[in-house]
Amino acid sequence: MGALDDAKVPYRTGRGGASIMVPSDKVYTMRAQLAAKGIPRGEGVGFEIFDKPNFGISDFVQRANYLRALQGELSRTISQIDLVESARVMIVMPENRLLIDSHKKPTASVFIRIKGNGQLPPSGVNSVRFIVANAVEGLTVNNVSVVDNLGNVLSENTEDDSVAGLSNNQLAARRNLEQYLARKAEGMLDRVLGVGQSVVRVAAEINWDTITRTEEKFDPDGQVLRHSTLNDETTVSSTGDSNGGVAGVASNTAESPATTPSTSPQNSSQTKKKVTNSQYEINKTTINTLLSAGGMRRLSAAVFVSQKLEGTGADRKPVARTPEELQKLRRIVQSSLGLVEADPNRKDEITLEELPFNEQPAIEMNQRLENDTKRQLYWDIGKNGLFAGVALIMFLVFLKLLKKTTANDIPGTGSFGPMGGGESGEGEATGMGGWRKDQKPATVTVEVLNALIKENPATMTQAVRTWLAGGGKSN
């Protein structure tokens, strides 16, 4: 409204202020001027808040303005989604402190108004959450909540470490697996029995346990020398003969009498010792196995096939299949699902039944489509034939009138003869195209009519209109 006041354009607000009305001769001019100024800007204020310089503002105000601008830009972006009429985004950022708390993280809430009574699909909700999460630093998808105008919480907790997140992921994985296996089996049966002649539903039981297993195996035959110690010890001792006398001074002086040598025996021994210590290591194998979640524990399938019909038209009668044929169909389903009957750990089950399908609605629909197609075909043929008949009748009437018409019957024309003057060279009064008027009237041919039209189209057009108005008769 301020822009309209500045432009001095009179305006009037509608009921509830939802619309602004201006004079009709200024609608397009004001639209162009407002669009050049960026008006309307949509939901909230955007980054244009920083277009005007603001000196001297505090850091808190600057941070608040940035948060407002970010919320406004996100609201405008989300409002561009087809099913979203309007949106508002609220972002909560943790305060800047010296000590950072890892438990405080940014969060965001998105309020959207859906057009009409529609519902935003899960893909649209995920798009909204990813748009907001990728636009805010440190914000994760799980911390973005989406609520619609009816009060429905559209976002789900998909954290892997939460019970709700695990349940949702497991349910989605199981549903996808069951649908994939069912389509796989139905595809093979459709090639054998025909399209729509079989129904397959699969129930899968998946093992979500994560197991870590460690195994150690010892091989006594495989020995490896690990440590060996060898001690070699040798001991030698011996005793020999020696001369001596009586102990004392007399025996050591010259005056002492001669002494007789005495001999005493000595023992001799030798000892050798050798010690060997050897240690052997037994061969050992250690296996660490990590069994992740997602293994198939049990699989069951319910298969219904339509009864085989023989004959055509009203003579078609159901004929029961033989046990051999049913067994072949069972093996087809078993192979397509990857079931192994010999596995004792798996108690898979396949139930195959032959039942009559209710084909009456499909027959009635096909018959209705055929009748509509035939009716449309007949209508097109009749319409084209009617147009062709009317055109042919008009052409025949025109040709008949043209044959009965002489040159004098056409207004503005006279008798047609040779062009130019006679043999005397005198100039005579001539009609259109230099034809002499005193010539004997003759029938107008197509060639003459074409020549007259080329020479004077305006006169001939007026003449034909007058002639047709008079019913093709001469005045």
Disulfide bonds with the S-S distance in Angstrom:
none
